[in-house]
Amino acid sequence: MYTVLAGETILPLGGTARLAGAPRAAAREAGPAGLAQAVRGLDAGPTRWVWADTRETYPDLLRAGVRVGRCHDVTLTEGLLLAHEGRYGEPRSARAAHARLHGLPVPDEQPSAPGTLFAPEPLGAEAVAEVLAGQLRRIEALPDPGRFRLLVAAESAGALIAAEMGHDGMPWRRDLHDTLLTELLGPRPVHGMRPAKLQALADEVSAAFGHPVNPDSVQQLVKAFKGAGVALKSTRSWELKRIDHPAVAPLLAYKELARLFSFHGWTWADQWVRGGRFRAEYVVGGVVSGRWATSGGGALQIPKVMRRVVMADDGWTLIVADAAQLEPRVLAAMAGDAGLAAAAGEIDLYSALAKSFGGERDNAKIAMLSAMYGGTSGDAAKLLAVMRQRFPEAYRFVEDAAKAGEEGRLVRSWLGRTSPPPSERWKELVSGPEGGRAARDRGRFTRNFVVQATAAEWALSLMAVLRGMLPDPARLVFFQHDEVMVHCPLEQAEEVMAGVSAAAAEASRLLFGRTPVRFPMEAVAVSCYADAK
């Protein structure tokens, strides 16, 4: 049953049949005091909440102590539909969707900051209901509406999970963080100054050149190396490691510590760690393939050294699980390649494939990654020839996706997420002297898109299922591509680990039905995140 929540207005819609115009219950104004209670009461039934944007509506409910089971996020759904219709990048807000529905001028995609003067009025409940009905009609008109409905449900569930993880936060010990930073960088400096160890490395760099050089300035570094007879195009680490100069070692050490200081230092913690929790802002579908991004906090780039400070509360534990070799398994299931699917029925897919590649596990891995990412260097070409012969359906699947990309066509994930169309710049390049390279570059993108986007759908489905299975007060607190973390009381550890395995199996069934491909999730219970790897 669909129920719209817009502002403080609740509008019960009933099932999909009632969206066609049948009589429905009248809207009611809950008021700020009674909204949380009303939502909690209705969510006890089979309700799917419909709202313009989870990011705008759900955080207030979480702060009021209310969690909902299911939702339909109008903004995320509109983005998925627009892309499928070849209109990727058009405004996807509920207001934009409503304007398109009525042939009105479509407002720009410029969300207002909280407290902004003259912010647009939020879309009313009846208007949101109209947009929902229009979206459901568009989904039903697709070649495979069932798969797309699953994509919409998973994406909307992801929005709920992202908001909940930002609200609950991942355990983060500020005292251990400060001790670690002091050990690596020296004591916390005054604002605008470098930590002592970072400054010492900067001094070593200057001493190696014989004059002051700012290691944060690419221009100064390139000029200094040129003066020493070394030509550099950039100061990237891989390029620095190829040259012999006394400034290289301290500069590489400086770059590593400076990155830590900038992205996970004391100032970062002041902003993102509150109440013993790291509270990131996740962006669902922030990457074109459907992977998540962050709008702050860098949750998807936590350095390994920082995992030491992620500690479970006393009497609690962290359940950390990741999917082994997820993308090759997804390819096996999508392509229906019997040989590859048989290997993907084993815990270590690459070891199972090794005998097809001269008994070498590394060769099997190179072949699979080259097929999915379009690699051609080293032994890749020879190994791809073996793959083409032994696993023809899987090879053809990614080759077809690459060819579509090279020809400027769209490709889709298993559930229907659609790649962006080629840009006007690409169209210019592909018709010029560099056309072959531009076409191959886009082919590599689409080759990987179909696999990576489907892997993202599997991971979203896993989390949605797991979220519904977790016993209270266990909480999902971290997600990164194919890895999840649950924070739970010690006595719930076994139940949660069993839930992870069951959720992986159910996600596989939801996407691929009966398949010989296994998607193993190895879960471990640890008190410290660093011990999980």
DRENDO-334439 format. One record per residue (C-alpha): x negated, y negated, z negated; residue number from 1. Coordinates in steps of 0.25 Angstrom, whole numbers, m for minus. Example, Ala and Ser with C-alpha at 12.3 -4.5 7.8 and 13.67 -1.06 7.14 Angstrom:
<kolros>
> m49|18|m31|1
> m55|4|m29|2
</kolros>
This chain:
<kolros>
> 0|0|0|1
> m5|m14|4|2
> m5|m25|m6|3
> m10|m39|m2|4
> m17|m48|m12|5
> m19|m62|m8|6
> m23|m72|m18|7
> m13|m69|m30|8
> m2|m64|m20|9
> 1|m49|m20|10
> 8|m43|m8|11
> 12|m29|m8|12
> 13|m24|7|13
> 16|m9|5|14
> 10|1|16|15
> 7|m2|30|16
> 21|0|35|17
> 25|m13|27|18
> 15|m21|34|19
> 23|m20|46|20
> 33|m29|41|21
> 42|m21|31|22
> 47|m27|18|23
> 37|m28|7|24
> 35|m33|m7|25
> 34|m48|m9|26
> 21|m54|m13|27
> 19|m58|m27|28
> 10|m68|m33|29
> 2|m62|m44|30
> m5|m74|m50|31
> m19|m75|m55|32
> m16|m68|m68|33
> m8|m57|m63|34
> m15|m54|m50|35
> m25|m44|m56|36
> m14|m36|m64|37
> m5|m36|m51|38
> m16|m30|m42|39
> m20|m20|m53|40
> m6|m15|m54|41
> m4|m14|m39|42
> m17|m7|m37|43
> m13|4|m45|44
> m4|9|m33|45
> m9|12|m19|46
> m12|m2|m15|47
> m22|m7|m5|48
> m24|m22|m8|49
> m25|m31|4|50
> m32|m44|3|51
> m40|m54|12|52
> m54|m51|6|53
> m58|m43|m5|54
> m70|m52|m8|55
> m60|m63|m11|56
> m49|m55|m19|57
> m55|m43|m26|58
> m66|m50|m35|59
> m55|m57|m43|60
> m47|m44|m45|61
> m60|m37|m50|62
> m63|m49|m59|63
> m49|m47|m65|64
> m52|m32|m67|65
> m44|m27|m55|66
> m49|m17|m45|67
> m41|m12|m33|68
> m41|1|m26|69
> m40|m3|m11|70
> m39|m15|m2|71
> m38|m20|12|72
> m48|m31|14|73
> m42|m40|25|74
> m55|m47|28|75
> m64|m34|29|76
> m53|m27|38|77
> m52|m39|47|78
> m67|m39|49|79
> m66|m24|53|80
> m55|m26|62|81
> m61|m38|69|82
> m73|m30|72|83
> m66|m18|77|84
> m58|m28|87|85
> m72|m33|92|86
> m70|m47|84|87
> m81|m45|74|88
> m85|m57|67|89
> m72|m64|68|90
> m66|m70|55|91
> m61|m58|47|92
> m54|m65|35|93
> m40|m63|31|94
> m36|m77|36|95
> m43|m75|49|96
> m36|m62|51|97
> m23|m68|48|98
> m26|m80|58|99
> m29|m70|69|100
> m16|m62|66|101
> m8|m75|68|102
> m16|m81|80|103
> m21|m92|71|104
> m35|m99|71|105
> m44|m89|64|106
> m52|m96|52|107
> m67|m95|51|108
> m73|m84|42|109
> m78|m94|31|110
> m74|m89|17|111
> m73|m100|7|112
> m82|m100|m6|113
> m75|m99|m19|114
> m70|m112|m23|115
> m71|m118|m9|116
> m62|m130|m7|117
> m52|m129|4|118
> m53|m114|5|119
> m43|m107|14|120
> m30|m102|7|121
> m31|m87|5|122
> m22|m79|15|123
> m9|m76|9|124
> m4|m62|6|125
> 6|m61|17|126
> m5|m66|27|127
> m14|m55|22|128
> m3|m45|24|129
> m2|m49|38|130
> m17|m48|40|131
> m16|m34|34|132
> m5|m29|43|133
> m13|m35|55|134
> m25|m27|51|135
> m18|m14|49|136
> m12|m15|63|137
> m25|m18|69|138
> m31|m6|62|139
> m20|3|67|140
> m23|m1|81|141
> m37|4|80|142
> m41|17|87|143
> m44|23|74|144
> m36|16|63|145
> m39|26|52|146
> m53|24|52|147
> m52|9|52|148
> m43|10|41|149
> m53|17|33|150
> m63|7|37|151
> m54|m4|32|152
> m52|3|19|153
> m66|6|16|154
> m70|m8|19|155
> m60|m14|10|156
> m64|m4|m1|157
> m78|m9|1|158
> m73|m23|m2|159
> m67|m19|m15|160
> m80|m11|m19|161
> m89|m23|m15|162
> m81|m32|m24|163
> m81|m22|m35|164
> m96|m20|m34|165
> m98|m35|m35|166
> m89|m36|m47|167
> m94|m24|m54|168
> m109|m26|m50|169
> m121|m16|m50|170
> m128|m15|m64|171
> m140|m24|m64|172
> m149|m26|m76|173
> m154|m40|m76|174
> m164|m37|m87|175
> m171|m26|m78|176
> m170|m35|m66|177
> m177|m46|m73|178
> m188|m36|m78|179
> m190|m31|m64|180
> m191|m44|m58|181
> m201|m49|m68|182
> m209|m36|m66|183
> m209|m38|m51|184
> m210|m53|m50|185
> m213|m59|m63|186
> m205|m67|m73|187
> m193|m75|m67|188
> m198|m88|m61|189
> m192|m102|m62|190
> m183|m105|m51|191
> m190|m108|m38|192
> m203|m101|m42|193
> m208|m87|m38|194
> m210|m76|m49|195
> m224|m74|m53|196
> m227|m61|m46|197
> m221|m67|m33|198
> m229|m80|m34|199
> m242|m71|m36|200
> m239|m64|m23|201
> m237|m77|m16|202
> m250|m82|m21|203
> m257|m70|m16|204
> m251|m72|m2|205
> m256|m86|m2|206
> m270|m82|m7|207
> m271|m71|4|208
> m269|m83|14|209
> m278|m92|7|210
> m267|m103|6|211
> m253|m105|1|212
> m243|m97|8|213
> m228|m96|4|214
> m225|m81|5|215
> m210|m84|7|216
> m213|m92|19|217
> m213|m84|32|218
> m219|m96|40|219
> m230|m98|30|220
> m234|m83|30|221
> m234|m82|45|222
> m243|m94|46|223
> m252|m89|35|224
> m254|m76|42|225
> m256|m82|55|226
> m267|m91|49|227
> m273|m77|44|228
> m273|m72|58|229
> m260|m63|56|230
> m248|m66|65|231
> m235|m62|59|232
> m221|m63|65|233
> m214|m62|52|234
> m218|m59|37|235
> m209|m47|36|236
> m216|m36|28|237
> m217|m26|39|238
> m225|m36|47|239
> m234|m40|35|240
> m237|m26|32|241
> m244|m24|46|242
> m254|m35|43|243
> m267|m35|35|244
> m268|m48|27|245
> m270|m50|11|246
> m257|m58|11|247
> m249|m46|15|248
> m248|m38|2|249
> m244|m50|m7|250
> m235|m55|3|251
> m227|m42|5|252
> m227|m41|m11|253
> m222|m55|m11|254
> m211|m53|m1|255
> m205|m40|m9|256
> m205|m47|m22|257
> m200|m60|m16|258
> m188|m53|m10|259
> m185|m47|m24|260
> m186|m60|m31|261
> m177|m67|m20|262
> m166|m56|m19|263
> m166|m49|m32|264
> m173|m58|m42|265
> m168|m66|m54|266
> m160|m77|m46|267
> m153|m65|m39|268
> m149|m59|m52|269
> m144|m72|m58|270
> m134|m72|m46|271
> m130|m58|m44|272
> m132|m51|m57|273
> m121|m54|m67|274
> m117|m46|m80|275
> m127|m35|m77|276
> m122|m33|m63|277
> m127|m36|m49|278
> m115|m41|m42|279
> m117|m42|m27|280
> m108|m47|m16|281
> m105|m36|m6|282
> m100|m39|8|283
> m92|m27|13|284
> m95|m25|28|285
> m106|m36|27|286
> m114|m29|38|287
> m108|m26|52|288
> m109|m11|49|289
> m100|m12|37|290
> m111|m11|27|291
> m110|m21|15|292
> m118|m33|13|293
> m119|m43|2|294
> m117|m58|1|295
> m126|m59|m11|296
> m134|m51|m21|297
> m141|m42|m11|298
> m135|m29|m17|299
> m138|m22|m4|300
> m153|m25|m5|301
> m157|m21|m19|302
> m172|m18|m20|303
> m175|m4|m25|304
> m183|m11|m36|305
> m171|m18|m41|306
> m163|m5|m43|307
> m170|m3|m56|308
> m161|m14|m62|309
> m148|m8|m58|310
> m145|0|m71|311
> m132|7|m75|312
> m125|1|m88|313
> m127|9|m101|314
> m119|22|m100|315
> m117|20|m85|316
> m124|25|m73|317
> m126|22|m58|318
> m121|32|m48|319
> m129|29|m35|320
> m126|36|m22|321
> m130|35|m8|322
> m127|42|5|323
> m138|50|11|324
> m141|47|26|325
> m127|41|27|326
> m128|35|42|327
> m133|48|48|328
> m122|55|42|329
> m112|45|47|330
> m118|47|61|331
> m116|62|60|332
> m102|61|55|333
> m98|50|66|334
> m105|57|78|335
> m99|71|74|336
> m113|76|78|337
> m112|91|72|338
> m127|92|71|339
> m129|79|64|340
> m117|82|55|341
> m123|95|51|342
> m135|88|46|343
> m127|77|39|344
> m121|89|31|345
> m134|90|23|346
> m138|81|12|347
> m151|76|19|348
> m147|74|34|349
> m161|71|39|350
> m166|84|33|351
> m155|92|40|352
> m158|85|53|353
> m173|87|52|354
> m174|100|59|355
> m168|93|72|356
> m180|84|71|357
> m192|93|70|358
> m189|96|55|359
> m193|81|51|360
> m182|74|42|361
> m189|61|46|362
> m187|63|60|363
> m172|66|58|364
> m170|53|50|365
> m177|45|61|366
> m168|51|72|367
> m156|48|64|368
> m160|34|61|369
> m164|31|75|370
> m151|36|80|371
> m143|27|71|372
> m152|15|72|373
> m157|16|86|374
> m172|18|82|375
> m182|21|93|376
> m196|19|87|377
> m205|30|84|378
> m200|44|85|379
> m185|40|85|380
> m184|42|100|381
> m189|56|100|382
> m180|59|87|383
> m168|53|94|384
> m169|62|105|385
> m169|74|96|386
> m156|68|89|387
> m149|66|103|388
> m151|81|106|389
> m148|86|92|390
> m137|77|87|391
> m131|72|100|392
> m117|66|95|393
> m124|58|84|394
> m134|53|94|395
> m123|49|104|396
> m115|42|93|397
> m125|32|90|398
> m130|31|104|399
> m116|27|109|400
> m115|17|98|401
> m128|11|102|402
> m124|11|117|403
> m111|3|113|404
> m119|m7|106|405
> m129|m9|117|406
> m117|m11|126|407
> m111|m22|117|408
> m99|m13|112|409
> m94|m11|98|410
> m96|1|90|411
> m88|6|77|412
> m91|13|65|413
> m83|26|61|414
> m72|18|55|415
> m71|7|65|416
> m81|m4|60|417
> m85|m11|72|418
> m99|m17|76|419
> m100|m32|79|420
> m99|m35|94|421
> m112|m39|101|422
> m115|m54|100|423
> m116|m64|111|424
> m131|m65|109|425
> m132|m50|111|426
> m124|m51|124|427
> m134|m61|129|428
> m146|m53|125|429
> m140|m40|131|430
> m139|m47|145|431
> m153|m52|144|432
> m167|m47|145|433
> m166|m42|131|434
> m153|m35|133|435
> m158|m21|131|436
> m164|m24|118|437
> m151|m31|113|438
> m143|m19|118|439
> m151|m9|111|440
> m151|m18|98|441
> m136|m18|98|442
> m136|m3|101|443
> m144|0|89|444
> m134|m9|80|445
> m122|m1|85|446
> m129|12|84|447
> m131|10|70|448
> m118|2|67|449
> m109|14|70|450
> m116|23|59|451
> m119|12|49|452
> m105|6|49|453
> m99|20|47|454
> m109|23|36|455
> m104|10|30|456
> m90|15|31|457
> m93|28|24|458
> m100|21|13|459
> m88|12|11|460
> m79|24|11|461
> m87|30|1|462
> m87|18|m9|463
> m72|17|m7|464
> m69|31|m11|465
> m80|31|m22|466
> m74|18|m28|467
> m60|25|m29|468
> m66|37|m36|469
> m75|30|m47|470
> m70|32|m61|471
> m68|19|m69|472
> m77|12|m73|473
> m87|17|m62|474
> m90|6|m52|475
> m97|5|m38|476
> m108|m5|m40|477
> m117|m4|m28|478
> m116|m1|m13|479
> m126|m1|m2|480
> m124|5|12|481
> m123|20|7|482
> m126|19|m8|483
> m117|17|m19|484
> m118|14|m34|485
> m108|17|m45|486
> m110|12|m60|487
> m102|21|m69|488
> m102|27|m83|489
> m112|38|m85|490
> m100|48|m88|491
> m95|45|m74|492
> m107|48|m66|493
> m104|62|m62|494
> m90|57|m57|495
> m95|46|m49|496
> m106|54|m43|497
> m96|64|m39|498
> m87|53|m34|499
> m98|48|m25|500
> m99|61|m18|501
> m84|62|m16|502
> m83|48|m11|503
> m94|51|0|504
> m86|64|4|505
> m73|56|5|506
> m80|44|13|507
> m85|55|23|508
> m71|61|24|509
> m64|48|26|510
> m74|44|37|511
> m77|57|44|512
> m67|67|40|513
> m72|81|39|514
> m87|80|43|515
> m99|89|40|516
> m107|77|37|517
> m111|75|23|518
> m112|61|16|519
> m119|64|3|520
> m120|54|m8|521
> m130|57|m18|522
> m126|50|m31|523
> m135|48|m43|524
> m132|43|m57|525
> m143|33|m62|526
> m145|23|m73|527
> m153|14|m63|528
> m151|12|m48|529
> m166|14|m46|530
> m165|28|m51|531
> m155|32|m40|532
> m166|31|m28|533
</kolros>
